[in-house]
Amino acid sequence: MQKHILVAVGPGYSHAALALGIARARECNARLTALHVVDRTPFWAISSAQYDCGAALAHVDELARGVEKRTLQAIRASSINGVCVTMDLPSGTTLGRVIAQAAREFDADLIVIGRTKATNWRFWEERVSDAVSRYSNRRVLIASNHAGHIVSAETKSTPLSFTIADSTQRVTRPS
């Protein structure tokens, strides 16, 4: 039984992950921490820096505030014990490592993360869900919407499919 659930949310909003995390928190009467890690220098902002760096960074901030606002609205609407934490992605590390480290620091029993589609042009990067499973000694629940449909946060019952990756059976490599 989980006592503390960490849900990773991002610019894609990760509705399925948040909805599944809220449902699990309700079932177990657990606390929920929604974690949004903000990359202040994403690849698209760097490529546009030659044109208007200030506008690119302002857009990143606007996206971060929007994610936090929608996440808090969903948590409040669900009437569970939950918070939203927003943090910057430290340079030289990956999103997967940061989420795994946050789970250790927050003493979360379960990590819920959304599944993203693989992109062919960034084939050298591993999926965030794979990295979280590799670097964490917590259970990882991977949620995805059916057929890639995005559903609004106000929906109370969202059809979800999910894959459970039990990372507790894996041996973690030192970083």
N, C-alpha and C positions, 0 to 999 in steps of 0.2 A: 504494500500500500504506500502510495506516495504522500509525502507531507509538504513538499515544495517542488513546483514544476516551473522550469524555465522554458519560455517560448521565444524563439528567435523570429523577429519580424523585420521587414525591410521595405524598400521602396515599392516592390511588387505587392506590398501589404501582407502577403502570406496569410490570407484569410483562412485558408484551410487549417494551417498550423494553429492560429489563434483560436479558432472555433473548437478544434480538437483539444487544445490545452484547457480551454474554459470548461469543456464537457468533462474532461478528466478531473479537473480541480473540483468541480461540483460533485462528481461521483465519490471522490476520496476526501472531500472537505479539506482540500489542500490549499496552500498559498500559491499564488501565481505571480511570476515575475516575467514581464514581457521585455525582452532585450532588443534594442535597436542599436546596431553598430554602424556609425556613420563614417564612410570613407570620404575624407575631406579633399582627397586628390584622386578622384576616379579617372579612368583612362580617357573618358570623353571630355572631362574638364581640362585635362592637360593638353589635349589636342586642340581645344578651343582657346587656350590661354593666349595665344598670339593675337586673337581678335579682341577679347574682353574678359580678362581673368576675373575681375570683380563681379561681373554678371554671372559667370559660371559658378563661383563660390556662393553667391547669393541664392542661386538656384538650388545648390546642394543643401543650404540651410533651410530653404523653403520646403524642400522634399522631406527633410528630417522633421520639421515641425508638423507637417501634414501627417506623417506616419505616427508620430507620437499622439497627436490629437485624435485620430481615428482609433488607435489602439486603446487609449484611455476611455473613449466613448463606449467601445465594445465591452471593456472590463466593467465599467460602471453600470451598463445596461444589464449585465449578467448577474450582478449582485454577489460577486465572489470577493474574497480577500485577495486583491491583486494590485500591483504597481507596474509602471512602465519606466524602464531605465534606458536612457540614451547615452551612449559613450562614443568617443572618437576611435577609429581604427588606428592603433599605433603604427608608425612607419616600420617597415621591415618585418611585419608579421602578416598572417593570413586571417581571414574572417573565421574559418573553422577553428583555428587555434584560440582565437579570442573568445568564441562562444564556449569552447571546452573549458577554458580557464575561468570564465565567468560562472559556469556551472559549479566548479570547485569552490570558488570564492563565495558564492551565494548558498553553498551547500544544498544544491538542488538534487532531488532523487531521480528526476526524469527531465530529458531535454526533448522538446517538441520542435521540429523544424519542417519547413515546407520543402517540396521537391521542385527544382527548377528544370527547365528543359535544357538539354545539352546544346551548346552552340558549336558549330563546326569550325568557325574561325578562331576560337580560343580553345582549341583542342588540348593544349598543353596544361591547362588548369584543371585540377580535380574539382568535382562538385563539392559544394560546401557541406552537404549532408555526409558525404564520404569522409571528409576531413574531420568533421565533428565526431563521427563514430571512431575514427582512428585515434584521435588525441584525447578522447574522454574515457573515463572509467565509469560513466553513468549510462543508464539505459537511454537509448535514442529512439524516438518515435517519429517517423517520417510521414507527413500528411500531404496529400495532393487532391486537388479538385478533380471531379470526373470530367474527362474530355477537355480539360484546360479551361473550363468556364469559371469566371470570376463572379462571386456572389457578393452582394452588399453586406456590410457589417450588421445591419439591422435584422437580417434573417436569423430566426431562432433555430431552425433545423436545416442544416446544410448536408446534402448527401456527400459523404466523404469516403475515399478509399485510402488506406494507409498501409505502410509496411513497417514492421517492427524490426529494427536492427539492434540486437543485444550486444552492445559494445563491452559488457562486463566480461565476456568470454575471450576477449582479445587481449593480447599482450601489447601494452603501449611502449613505443620507442621513446627514449629520452630525447628531448629537443636540443 
